[in-house]
Amino acid sequence: MTESAVHPALWPAPRASDAVDATVTVPGSKSVTNRALVLAALAAEPGWLRRPLRSRDTLLMAEALRAMGVGIEEGVGPDGSGEAWRVIPAGLHGPTTIDVGNAGTVMRFLPPVAALADGPIRFDGDPRSYERPLNGVIDALRVLGARIDDDGRGSLPMTVHGGGALDGGPVSIDASSSSQFVSALLLSAPRYNQGVEVRHTGARLPSMPHIRMTVDMLRAVGAQVDEPETGGEPNVWRVSPSAMLGRDLTVEPDLSNAQPFLAAALVTGGRVTIPDWPERTTQPGDALREIFTAMGGSCELTERGLTFTGSGRIHGIDVDLGEVGELTPGIAAVAALADGPSTLSGVAHLRLHETDRLAALTKEINELGGDVTETADGLHIRPRPLHGGTFHTYDDHRMATAGSIIGLAVPGVEIENVATTAKTLPDFPQMWTGMLGA
């Protein structure tokens, strides 16, 4: 009897019998959807969110906002052009308990919102959520005038005792473990009496594209933001108090979730088109165009979308992924199949993500016969012939997709708990087999 028969949670990763040739429509961006929900909930008027992502993380965000009094109606847009959510702001209130799951955006973006509520808001979540740092948000909110009970842990579970308003003002934080600390404070800042001045005082700030996304989205709803990229002081962001406008926003495809499908073109020497790839975006996944081209492919961006074509060879790469750390698992999977070694650096903060991604990637690739070593801030990968086996995911969606990439070229790879991909990419197994023509 096979292991997958004994453990039905094991999913046999399909092996590609030929070069892929597919068009894959990727659902909306989780990062955009959850930021848009927060901004719409704090706006002065209702707004529309078109083509939102429906996944565990975004549904947790929507349910949390509903629990605090926000109206979120799911249906079709006013012109009948597809799924849209109508967000109707209301007075925020407790008492209530919010389940954050293991969603970093929910556990970090909503405590600053809860500080504006009238009454206590308790935050709880999955066991792993207790291990993820929240001290940057908790300490900052206290400086800005909020009352929070966390028993000194700097993590979940905790209760924010909202007073209906918050003074705001200047605050210094160390956001080197997560750029979400900065984004969390900026998103609610227009509603604070004095706005907010956030000063990052720690080591290198990771995932800067996500902060740029936050700033762009704030400006789109009428907020005034001074930030380093437009001539402001380095590592300082200032948001003035103001009313935010209701928007009609269409969510871009999640470019980071396009990664495994683009990787399939690279691994199989095939071709994959992702429709609606934006010409300009703050999403970290846009870096895949440059990174995967350097690893042996080519891409063309047209009105139809992005078409990526593999050359039949995969090259190793030496790359700093500090700004785009969430792409590391997929890049590591491709690098394990390359014709030369790779060094991925700048991603020490991944030890604090859904799981310790550096340790997890090292263990799982090595157990398939690979040669991966951890460095202080990343991974060194020396390709070796791989064999089948169980690829554990640690309840991490990007580990599941990384294992699936390896399975394209290595027979007998079985993904443990592939259902964890529902966190940000619902229906991944069906999309994956569909791409392969199965």
PEQUIQUI-V37673 format. One line per field, one symbol per residue. ss: DSSP state (A for helix, B for strand, O for the rest). phi: phi as a letter, one per 20 degrees, with the letter a starting at -180 (. if undefined). A space follows every 10 residues. Layout:
BEGIN
ss=???
phi=???
END
This chain:
BEGIN
ss=OOAAAAOOOB BBOOOOOOOO BBBOOOOBOA AAAAAAAAAA AOOOOOBBBB OOOOOAAAAA AAAAAAAOOO BBBBBBOOOO OOBBBBBBOO OOBOOBBBBO OOOAAAAAAA AAAAOOOBBB BBBBOOAAAA AOOOAAAAAA AAAOOOBBBO OOOOOOOBBB BBBOOOOOBB BBBOOOOOOA AAAAAAAAAO OOOOOBBBBB OOOOOOOAAA AAAAAAAAAA OOOOBBOAAA OOOOOBBBBO OOOOOOOBBB OOBOOOOOAA AAAAAAAAOO BBBBBOOOOO OOOAAAAAAA AAAAOOBBBB BBOOBBBBBB OOOOOOOBBB OOOOAAAAAA AAAAAOOOOO OBBBBOOAAA AAOOOOAAAA AAAAAAAOOO BBBBBOOBBB BBOOOOOOBB BOOOOOAAAA AAAAAAAAAO OOBBBBOAAA AAAOOOOAAA AAAAAOOO
phi=.fffffdffe dfffefebff bbdceeffff ffgfffffff fefebfbdce lffdbgffff fffffgfeof ecdeadffdm eofbdeddfb ffbceaddee lcegfffdfe gffffefdpf cedbafgfff eefcgfffff fffeoedcdc lmfmbffbcd efdnabfmoe bdcddfeaff ffggfffegf eegdmbddde defgeelggf fffgffffff dnfecdbgfd nffgmcccce fafdefdddd efgfffffgf fffffffemd bcddfmfffc befgffffgf ffffepdbcc dcffqdddce encddfbdbe dgecgfeggf ffffffdeeb fccdcncgff fdegbfffff fgfffffeof cdcfdfcrcd cdfbgdcfqe dedlldgfff ffffffffdc fneceelfff ffgccgmggf ffffgeme
END
